[in-house]
Structure formats: C-alpha cells, structure tokens
Amino acid sequence: MMLLAMAERRLGLANNLARVFEMDPRSGTG
C-alpha cells in the first residue's frame, strides 16, 4: 500500500528526470 505509493512516486521522479535530461541539450547526451 504505502510501499507501492512510494515506489510509484520514485518511478515518477526518475521518469521526470530522464525526460528533462533527454530534452535538455546541455545535458550532453541530448
């Protein structure tokens, strides 16, 4: 229950960071 919510939140943050790095040309890999 709570663990699932925490895991989902962590996955969401990871996805957001990945999107930012992919979209940001200054990240080096974008």
PyMOL commands that set and color helices and strands:
alter all, ss='L'
color gray80, all
select helices_A, chain A and resi 2-23+25-27
alter helices_A, ss='H'
color red, helices_A
deselect
rebuild
show_as cartoon
